[in-house]
Amino acid sequence: MTHAAAIAQLETHASNCENNAAIQEREGQHEDAANNRTNAAEYRQAIETLQAE
């Protein structure tokens, strides 16, 4: 897998986590929302790492 493909997949996962977190917050699922925000931040960090290579 090329970095571009990995970055695209990570971007999709990060966006999904961010969208899910917003929904979960509205529904009062704060622990799940926090988990999704953490996951999104980790995906974004991985993207930055791959882009730096």
HUWOLIN-V491033 format. One record per residue. N is the residue number from 0. RES is the residue in one small letter. PSI is psi in whole degrees, -180 to 180 (999 if undefined). OMEGA is omega as a letter, one per 30 degrees, with the letter a starting at -180 (NA if undefined). Layout:
n = {N	N}
res = {RES	RES}
psi = {PSI	PSI}
omega = {OMEGA	OMEGA}
This chain:
n = {0	1	2	3	4	5	6	7	8	9	10	11	12	13	14	15	16	17	18	19	20	21	22	23	24	25	26	27	28	29	30	31	32	33	34	35	36	37	38	39	40	41	42	43	44	45	46	47	48	49	50	51	52}
res = {m	t	h	a	a	a	i	a	q	l	e	t	h	a	s	n	c	e	n	n	a	a	i	q	e	r	e	g	q	h	e	d	a	a	n	n	r	t	n	a	a	e	y	r	q	a	i	e	t	l	q	a	e}
psi = {134	164	-38	-42	-42	-43	-42	-42	-42	-39	-43	-47	-42	-45	-42	-44	-43	-43	-44	-40	-42	-43	-46	-38	-43	-32	2	12	68	-36	-44	-40	-43	-40	-43	-37	-39	-46	-43	-43	-38	-39	-43	-35	-41	-39	-47	-41	-46	-37	-27	-18	999}
omega = {l	l	a	l	l	l	l	l	l	l	l	l	l	l	l	l	l	l	l	a	l	l	a	l	l	a	l	l	a	l	l	l	l	l	l	l	l	l	l	l	l	l	a	l	l	l	a	l	a	l	a	a	NA}
